[in-house]
Amino acid sequence: MAEKLQQLEVVFLRRNIPEPFTYLYTGEEDLRGFPVVVPLHNQLTVGLVIGSEPAGEEAASDLKEIAKIVRTVDPLPVELMELARWMSRYYLTSAVDTFRSLLPSAYLPRPETAWELVAETEKIVNALPASIASVLQECEDLVTLRQLKEAVGWAEGKVVDLLSQLEEEELLKRTVSLSKPPTSRRKLNYLKLTAEPPRVESFLADASTRQAELINYLRDREGEFQAELPAPLRRTDLIRRLQEEDLIVKEKRHRYRLPLEEMDMSAVAEEFELTAEQERVYKSVSASIETGKFESHLLHGVTGSGKTEVYFRLVEQVLARGETALVLVPEITLAVFLFKRFRARFGEKLAILHSGLSQGERRDEWHRAQRGEARVVLGVQSAVFAPLSDLGLIVVDEEHDSSYKAGSSPRYNARDVAVKRAQINEAPVLLGSATPGLESYSNALQGRYQLHEMKQRPTGGQLPEVNLADLRSADGLFTKTLVKKTKQVLSAGHRAIWFLNRRGYSNYLLCTECGEALQCHRCRVSLTYHSGPGRLRCHYCGYARTLPNVCPGCEADGLQLQGSGTQQLTRVARELFPRAQIIRMDADTVTRKNQRFALLERFGGTKSSLLIGTQMVTKGLDFEGVDFVGVVNVDTGLQFPDFRAGERTFQQLVQVCGRAGRDKPDASVLIQTYNPRHYAVQLGARADYENFVTRELNQRQPLSYPPFSRLIDFVATGPCEEDVISTLEQLLEQLPEGDYEVLGPAPCGLQKIKGRHRWHLLLRGNFSGGWRRRTRELIGGQLDYPTEVRLIPNVDPADVL
């Protein structure tokens, strides 16, 4: 019987080759989802098999064969392959960008060309120069090209020619060696007591105190990693002595790196009785789980309404069915905050995935999910690709949040990808928010999503009293009301939060003579002043410089710092409230691993504490005793040049107001603004979602903005502005016809970043699958533009800056 011939689609994970190549495989096994080693331009590289079909004899004769199947990594679920193909089509991105999101190359071994000794060593050695012969004598059965090059100092071609000659003489056989991946499982020393009880008792009669302690410690356990022994028992000399006496053995064992190992996991998993509102939501989604049916559920629940408890119950149901669950949150801070509650509920079945983990921790958590050791994954944006099999439920919390939108290719929205993944897996998806995005709410109004509402706080807490303060009558950063109320709360031993979505000390340095703000020389944006290092810094490229004495433009000495950031708020707060614990949380204070958790622990564990932060402090944080929230300046987001500015401001206000009064009825919020009559501010203060939706939809419909259309923003960047513009003009000429209108080409809101000019072409309308296919082919290789220019498709952009 002839062997089965298959032609495999292989996408390269370590090469910038956009589309897959086809290779030959002789065998019965379905290799979709497997990493494989393949030859490419006389070298070996690792790729991922994304498709397979039978190969005819004629086609097979033209194809190179795969060199090796990588079995050290379990194959990805086939459903993820289908998801990635959909993403490439929908988001107009290359296969390599999409599939890299599924299987990070850092988890894969590196292939090397190697030669296996197939004849007697002596016969091979006699046929080689002494320098190479000595290397082969030292190796066991396999030698790599790299080893030989390093040992003899020859050029690669000369070594390959010699070994190829021996290969023809059937003395050596060319093969593949797989080295360790850049990030691999760690191995630690593991100690185990192996001596029989009589031998142990005999030794203990004359043992030292420490020797006896270590023996008894190991006797009470099956074994222990050396690093986890009590400090006095880890000593190398102590362990060596017991090894010499043949009482214990030391061996290397794999050990997972556990995120937040230092976290106190003694918390008891609390389970609350569901309210009538929670019960209705639970039963509806539960029915979808039981029938194994894809349905999209949108949960509109006020802050503190108990959405998380509903998530817990549904995940428990999924686990009881032998399935897995994926829970997404928008930001690392929220994931870290929720980790303890999820861990108390699901124990070692839980894995967490986010970019704040070390490379090793991410790799270990990813593999735990892939191998079924973790059945629940909690994570942020990229966790939507967690390699879970038998997926029974996906939860997307704070589904409205723009943090779900990826900032680099492929520019996917994790919320929308989660809905598609649930559809492919025939599982329900639950989207939850106190302020659902207008696109999601519109889907619910049109019957595409099932809408559920929870309007009460189950603990009896009431939504806080919210007041507006007009900054036009304030003297400086704060109104007197903000300072007075914060002082009252802190003096009573309670907690308060100040929110300002600007980090740094001052927003910009202004020349009062020429009116220009000092800008980054690489980006067309103002530099932000940071008082710690005393430097002006660009938040886009990292450029920094000292404060100048005179204006670089007009050389006048009328320079003034303008605007305020969280750093300045913190300094003023420490002067106003010297006895309080002041904690700042922004991108400048959470630079180290696990720093978010440490800051939140300090805030939650200290009375009379004030948490000052950016949007990190607005979502999902649930602390007792937060009696007051102050929004220092809501207008920083309101004046943003984007059609979603009003929606974002409304959502942010509702979210941050929801941090107050979650355990008591007398909490309050003060919103400082220069625009107290703006509808987003007034409706946000009242958490009046229905009226806001009505007002916002009425404004968008005449302009045909989402959800009444879809947007695709083609952004071109490059060092030469003329090349950037001509690239977009060429794209515009060749775009397929369709039901859309074109805005541009025009400069982006951020016209220059990192020395690259930015222009964009905005399409607004509806885009069919055929249009997307043709456009993807067009931008994937049919356009002819300078190599220095990058053309970036951004489908469903979160903003158009």
Residue pairs with C-beta under 8 A, 6 or more apart in sequence:
3 26
3 27
4 26
4 27
4 28
4 54
5 24
5 25
5 26
5 54
5 55
5 56
5 57
5 60
6 24
6 25
6 26
6 27
6 31
6 52
6 53
6 54
6 55
7 22
7 23
7 24
7 25
7 52
7 53
7 54
7 55
7 59
7 60
7 63
8 22
8 23
8 24
8 25
8 31
8 36
8 49
8 51
8 52
8 66
9 20
9 21
9 22
9 49
9 50
9 51
9 52
10 20
10 21
10 22
10 23
10 36
10 38
10 47
10 48
10 49
10 50
10 66
11 19
11 20
11 47
11 48
11 50
11 95
11 96
11 99
12 20
12 21
12 40
12 45
12 46
12 47
12 96
13 35
13 46
13 47
13 48
13 96
13 99
13 100
13 103
13 105
13 108
14 45
14 46
14 105
15 40
15 45
15 96
16 96
17 96
18 94
18 95
18 96
18 97
18 780
18 781
19 94
19 95
19 96
19 780
20 47
20 50
20 51
20 95
21 38
21 40
21 47
22 63
23 36
23 38
23 63
23 64
23 65
23 66
24 55
24 60
24 63
24 64
24 65
24 66
25 31
25 52
25 65
25 66
26 65
30 52
31 49
31 52
31 69
31 75
32 49
32 50
32 51
32 52
32 75
32 78
32 81
33 48
33 49
33 75
33 76
33 77
33 78
33 80
33 81
34 48
34 49
34 69
34 70
34 71
34 75
35 46
35 47
35 48
35 49
35 69
35 70
35 73
35 103
35 108
36 46
36 47
36 48
36 49
36 66
36 67
36 68
36 69
36 70
37 44
37 45
37 46
37 47
37 66
37 67
37 68
37 69
37 70
37 111
37 176
37 178
38 44
38 45
38 46
38 47
38 64
38 66
38 67
39 64
39 67
44 67
44 111
44 112
44 113
44 176
45 111
46 70
46 105
46 108
46 109
46 110
46 111
48 76
48 99
48 102
48 103
50 81
50 84
50 85
50 95
50 99
51 81
55 63
67 111
67 176
68 111
68 175
68 176
68 178
70 108
70 109
70 178
72 109
72 178
73 103
73 107
73 108
73 370
74 370
74 371
74 387
76 102
76 103
76 370
76 387
77 387
77 388
77 389
79 391
79 421
79 424
79 425
80 102
80 385
80 387
80 421
81 102
82 424
83 385
83 417
83 420
83 421
83 424
84 95
84 98
84 99
84 101
84 102
85 98
86 420
86 424
87 93
87 98
87 101
87 410
87 412
87 417
87 420
88 94
88 95
88 98
88 410
88 776
89 769
89 772
89 773
89 776
90 772
90 795
91 98
91 410
91 411
91 412
91 793
91 795
92 712
92 772
92 775
92 776
92 779
92 793
92 795
93 409
93 410
93 411
93 776
93 793
94 409
94 780
97 409
97 410
98 410
101 382
101 385
101 410
101 412
102 385
102 387
104 366
106 181
106 182
106 183
106 359
106 363
107 181
107 183
107 363
107 366
107 367
108 181
109 178
109 179
109 180
109 181
110 178
110 179
110 180
110 181
110 182
111 176
111 177
111 178
111 179
112 144
112 145
112 146
112 176
112 177
112 178
112 179
113 144
113 145
113 174
113 176
113 177
114 142
114 143
114 144
114 145
114 174
114 175
114 176
114 177
115 142
115 143
115 145
115 163
115 166
115 167
115 172
115 173
115 174
115 175
116 141
116 142
116 172
116 173
116 174
116 175
117 124
117 136
117 139
117 141
117 142
117 143
117 171
117 172
118 170
118 171
118 172
118 173
119 170
119 171
119 172
121 136
121 137
123 171
124 133
124 136
124 166
124 171
124 172
125 133
125 136
125 137
126 133
127 166
127 169
127 171
128 136
128 162
128 166
129 152
129 162
131 151
131 152
132 148
132 151
132 152
132 159
132 162
134 151
135 143
135 147
135 148
135 151
135 152
136 143
139 147
142 175
142 177
144 177
145 156
145 159
145 160
145 163
148 154
148 159
148 163
149 156
149 159
152 159
163 172
163 174
164 174
166 172
167 173
167 174
182 359
183 359
183 360
183 362
183 363
184 363
185 254
185 255
185 256
185 363
185 364
185 367
186 254
186 255
186 257
186 360
187 252
187 253
187 254
187 255
188 225
188 226
188 227
188 252
188 253
188 255
189 225
189 226
189 227
189 250
189 251
189 252
190 223
190 224
190 225
190 226
190 250
190 251
190 252
190 253
191 218
191 223
191 224
191 225
191 226
191 229
191 239
191 248
191 249
191 250
192 218
192 222
192 223
192 248
192 249
192 251
193 200
193 215
193 218
193 219
193 223
193 247
193 248
194 246
194 247
194 248
194 249
195 203
195 245
195 246
195 247
195 248
199 247
200 215
200 219
200 247
203 211
203 215
203 245
203 247
204 212
204 215
207 215
210 232
210 233
210 235
210 238
211 238
211 241
211 242
213 232
213 233
214 229
214 233
214 238
214 239
214 242
215 242
215 247
215 248
217 224
217 229
217 230
217 233
218 224
218 248
225 253
225 255
226 234
226 239
226 250
227 234
239 248
239 250
242 248
243 249
243 250
256 364
256 368
257 358
257 360
257 361
257 364
258 361
258 364
259 339
259 352
259 357
259 361
259 365
260 336
260 339
260 352
260 594
260 597
262 594
263 339
263 340
263 343
263 597
265 340
265 343
265 344
267 340
267 341
267 344
268 344
269 344
269 345
270 344
271 309
271 312
272 306
272 309
272 458
274 282
274 306
274 309
274 310
274 313
275 306
275 454
275 456
275 458
277 301
277 305
277 453
277 454
277 455
277 456
278 305
278 306
278 309
278 310
278 454
278 458
280 452
281 297
281 299
281 310
281 452
281 454
282 310
282 313
282 314
284 297
284 450
284 452
285 297
285 310
285 314
285 393
285 428
285 430
286 314
286 317
288 294
288 295
288 297
288 428
289 314
289 317
289 318
289 321
289 392
289 393
289 427
289 428
292 392
292 426
292 427
293 426
293 428
294 422
294 423
294 425
294 426
294 427
294 428
294 429
295 428
295 429
295 450
296 419
296 422
296 428
296 429
296 431
296 443
296 448
296 449
296 450
297 428
297 429
297 430
297 431
297 449
297 450
297 452
298 399
298 431
298 432
298 436
298 440
298 441
298 443
298 444
298 449
298 450
298 451
298 452
299 307
299 310
299 430
299 431
299 432
299 433
299 452
299 453
299 454
300 433
300 434
300 436
300 441
300 451
300 452
300 453
300 454
300 689
301 307
301 432
301 433
301 434
301 452
301 453
301 454
301 455
302 434
302 454
302 455
302 456
302 457
302 463
302 658
302 687
303 434
303 463
303 654
303 655
303 657
303 658
303 659
303 662
303 687
304 457
304 459
304 461
304 463
304 622
304 658
304 661
304 662
305 434
305 454
305 455
305 456
305 457
305 458
306 454
306 457
306 458
307 397
307 432
307 454
308 338
308 341
308 397
309 458
311 327
311 395
311 397
311 430
311 432
312 345
314 325
314 393
314 395
314 430
315 325
315 327
315 345
315 346
315 376
315 393
315 395
316 345
318 324
318 325
318 392
318 393
319 325
319 346
319 349
319 375
319 376
321 392
322 390
323 375
323 390
323 391
323 392
323 393
323 427
324 372
324 375
324 376
324 377
324 388
324 389
324 390
324 391
324 392
325 375
325 376
325 377
325 388
325 391
325 392
325 393
325 394
325 395
326 376
326 377
326 379
326 383
326 384
326 386
326 388
326 391
326 393
326 394
326 395
326 418
327 342
327 376
327 377
327 378
327 379
327 394
327 395
327 397
328 379
328 380
328 381
328 383
328 384
328 394
328 395
328 396
328 397
328 404
328 414
328 415
328 418
329 335
329 338
329 378
329 379
329 380
329 397
329 398
329 620
330 380
330 381
330 397
330 398
330 401
330 403
330 404
330 619
331 380
331 401
331 403
331 615
331 616
331 619
332 354
332 355
332 356
332 380
332 596
333 585
333 590
333 596
333 600
333 616
333 617
333 619
333 621
334 397
334 398
334 619
334 620
334 621
335 352
335 354
335 378
335 379
335 380
336 354
336 356
336 594
336 596
336 597
336 600
337 596
337 597
337 600
337 620
337 621
337 622
338 378
338 620
339 350
339 352
339 378
339 597
342 350
342 352
342 376
342 378
343 350
346 375
346 376
348 373
348 374
349 374
349 375
349 376
350 374
350 376
350 377
350 378
351 365
351 366
351 368
351 369
351 374
351 376
351 377
351 378
351 386
352 365
352 377
352 378
352 379
353 362
353 365
353 366
353 369
353 377
353 378
353 379
353 380
353 382
353 383
353 386
354 379
354 380
354 383
355 362
355 380
355 382
356 593
356 594
356 596
357 365
357 593
358 593
365 374
365 377
366 386
366 387
368 374
369 377
369 386
369 387
369 388
370 387
372 389
375 388
377 383
377 386
377 388
379 386
380 403
380 414
381 403
381 404
381 406
381 414
382 406
382 414
383 414
384 414
384 417
384 418
384 421
391 421
391 422
391 425
391 427
392 427
393 427
393 428
393 429
393 430
394 418
394 419
394 421
394 422
394 427
394 428
394 429
394 430
395 429
395 430
395 432
396 404
396 414
396 415
396 418
396 429
396 430
396 431
396 432
397 432
397 433
397 620
398 432
398 433
398 619
398 620
398 655
399 415
399 431
399 432
399 433
399 436
399 437
399 440
400 433
400 435
400 436
400 437
400 440
400 651
401 433
401 619
402 648
402 798
402 799
404 413
404 414
404 415
405 411
405 412
405 413
405 414
405 796
405 797
405 798
406 412
406 413
406 414
409 792
411 792
411 793
411 794
411 795
411 797
413 796
413 798
415 431
415 437
415 440
416 796
418 429
419 429
419 431
422 428
422 429
431 440
431 449
433 440
434 654
434 655
434 658
434 687
434 689
435 650
435 651
435 654
435 655
435 689
436 444
436 689
437 647
438 647
438 693
438 696
438 697
438 700
438 706
438 707
439 706
439 707
440 449
441 451
441 693
442 697
442 707
443 449
443 707
444 450
444 451
445 451
457 463
457 662
459 662
459 663
460 665
461 661
461 662
461 663
461 664
461 665
462 661
462 665
463 657
463 658
463 661
463 687
464 629
464 657
464 660
464 661
464 667
464 668
464 669
465 667
465 668
465 669
466 657
466 668
466 669
466 670
466 671
466 685
466 686
466 687
467 481
467 668
467 669
467 670
467 671
467 685
468 670
468 671
468 673
468 676
468 681
468 682
468 685
469 479
469 481
469 482
469 670
469 671
469 672
469 673
469 676
470 479
470 673
470 674
470 676
471 479
471 633
471 635
471 672
471 673
471 674
472 674
473 479
474 672
477 564
477 568
477 569
477 572
477 632
478 572
478 632
478 672
479 670
479 672
481 670
482 630
482 632
482 670
482 672
483 576
485 628
485 630
485 668
485 670
486 496
486 498
486 576
486 577
486 610
486 628
486 630
487 576
487 577
488 628
489 495
489 496
489 627
489 628
490 496
490 577
490 579
490 580
490 608
490 609
490 610
491 608
492 627
493 607
493 608
494 607
494 608
494 625
494 626
494 627
494 628
495 603
495 607
495 608
495 609
495 610
495 611
495 623
495 625
495 626
495 627
496 609
496 610
496 611
496 626
496 627
496 628
496 629
496 630
497 610
497 611
497 612
497 613
497 617
497 626
497 628
497 629
497 630
497 656
497 659
497 660
498 569
498 573
498 610
498 611
498 612
498 613
498 629
498 630
498 632
499 613
499 614
499 615
499 617
499 618
499 629
499 630
499 631
499 632
499 656
500 564
500 565
500 566
500 569
500 612
500 614
500 631
500 632
500 633
500 636
501 614
501 615
501 636
501 637
501 652
502 563
502 564
502 565
502 566
502 614
502 633
502 636
503 528
503 539
503 565
503 566
503 567
503 586
503 587
503 588
503 614
504 528
504 529
504 530
504 537
504 539
504 565
504 566
504 567
504 568
504 588
505 528
505 529
505 530
505 531
505 561
505 564
505 565
505 567
505 568
505 571
506 528
506 529
506 561
506 562
506 563
506 564
506 565
506 568
507 526
507 528
507 529
507 562
507 563
507 564
507 565
508 517
508 518
508 526
508 527
508 528
508 529
508 561
508 562
508 563
509 517
509 518
509 526
509 527
509 529
509 536
509 547
509 548
509 559
509 560
509 561
509 562
510 516
510 517
510 518
510 559
510 560
510 561
510 562
511 517
511 518
511 551
511 553
511 554
511 556
511 558
511 559
512 556
512 558
512 559
512 560
513 551
513 554
513 556
513 558
514 551
514 553
514 554
514 556
516 551
516 553
516 554
517 526
517 527
517 562
518 526
518 527
518 536
518 548
518 551
518 552
518 559
519 525
519 526
519 527
520 526
520 527
520 538
520 540
520 541
520 543
521 543
522 538
522 541
522 543
522 752
522 753
522 754
522 755
523 538
523 540
523 541
523 543
523 750
523 752
523 753
523 754
523 755
524 750
524 751
524 752
524 753
525 538
525 539
525 540
525 750
525 753
527 536
527 537
527 538
527 543
527 545
528 536
528 537
528 538
528 539
528 565
529 535
529 536
529 537
529 547
529 561
530 536
530 537
530 567
530 588
531 567
531 568
531 571
532 567
533 544
534 546
534 547
535 544
535 545
535 546
535 547
536 544
536 545
536 546
536 547
537 543
537 544
538 544
540 750
540 753
540 754
541 753
541 754
541 755
547 559
548 559
549 557
549 559
550 556
550 557
550 559
551 557
551 558
551 559
564 632
564 633
566 584
566 586
566 612
566 613
566 614
567 584
567 588
569 584
569 612
569 632
570 582
570 584
570 612
573 580
573 582
573 610
573 612
574 582
577 610
579 608
580 608
580 609
580 610
581 602
581 603
581 606
581 608
581 609
581 610
582 609
582 610
582 612
583 599
583 602
583 603
583 609
583 610
583 611
583 612
584 612
584 613
585 596
585 599
585 600
585 611
585 612
585 613
585 614
585 616
585 617
586 613
586 614
586 616
587 614
589 595
589 599
590 596
590 599
590 616
596 616
600 621
602 609
603 609
603 611
603 623
604 623
604 624
607 625
611 617
615 652
617 656
617 659
618 652
618 655
618 656
618 659
619 655
621 659
622 662
623 659
623 662
624 662
624 663
625 663
625 664
626 659
626 660
626 661
626 662
626 667
627 660
627 661
627 664
627 666
627 667
627 668
628 660
628 667
628 668
628 669
628 670
629 656
629 657
629 659
629 660
629 667
629 668
629 669
629 670
630 669
630 670
630 672
631 653
631 656
631 669
631 670
631 671
631 672
631 673
632 672
633 672
633 673
634 649
634 652
634 653
634 671
634 672
634 673
634 675
634 681
635 673
635 674
635 675
637 645
637 648
637 649
637 652
638 645
638 646
638 649
638 673
638 675
638 678
638 680
638 681
639 645
640 648
640 799
641 749
641 801
642 648
642 749
642 799
642 800
642 801
643 700
643 703
643 705
643 800
644 798
644 799
645 680
646 678
646 679
646 680
646 696
646 699
647 680
647 696
649 678
649 680
649 681
649 684
650 680
650 683
650 684
650 692
650 696
651 684
652 684
653 671
653 680
653 681
653 684
653 685
654 684
654 687
654 689
656 669
657 669
657 684
657 685
657 687
658 687
660 667
660 668
660 669
661 667
661 668
669 685
671 681
671 684
671 685
673 681
675 681
676 682
679 692
679 695
680 692
683 689
683 691
683 692
683 695
684 692
697 707
700 706
700 707
700 708
701 708
704 741
704 764
704 765
705 711
705 764
706 796
709 740
709 764
709 765
709 766
710 764
710 765
710 766
710 767
710 795
710 796
711 762
711 763
711 764
711 795
711 796
711 797
711 800
712 762
712 763
712 767
712 793
712 794
712 795
712 796
712 797
713 760
713 761
713 762
713 763
713 793
713 794
713 797
713 800
714 728
714 731
714 760
714 761
714 762
714 763
714 779
714 791
714 792
714 793
714 794
715 748
715 758
715 759
715 760
715 791
715 792
715 794
716 724
716 725
716 727
716 728
716 731
716 745
716 758
716 759
716 760
716 761
716 789
716 790
716 791
716 792
717 724
717 753
717 756
717 757
717 758
717 789
717 790
717 792
718 724
718 727
718 756
718 757
718 786
718 788
718 789
718 790
719 755
719 756
719 757
719 788
720 757
720 786
720 788
720 789
721 757
721 759
723 785
723 786
723 788
723 789
724 757
724 758
724 759
724 789
725 745
725 759
726 785
727 783
727 785
727 786
727 789
727 791
728 744
728 745
728 759
728 760
728 761
729 745
730 783
730 784
730 785
731 761
731 778
731 779
731 783
731 791
732 742
732 745
732 761
734 778
734 782
734 783
735 763
735 775
735 778
736 770
736 771
736 774
736 775
736 778
738 765
738 766
738 767
738 768
738 771
739 765
739 766
739 767
739 768
740 763
740 764
740 765
740 766
740 767
741 763
741 764
741 765
742 761
742 762
742 763
743 761
743 762
743 763
743 764
744 759
744 760
744 761
744 762
745 759
745 760
745 761
746 759
746 760
746 762
747 758
747 759
747 760
748 758
748 759
748 760
748 800
748 801
749 799
749 800
749 801
750 758
750 801
751 757
751 758
752 758
756 790
760 800
762 800
775 793
779 791
779 793
783 791
785 791
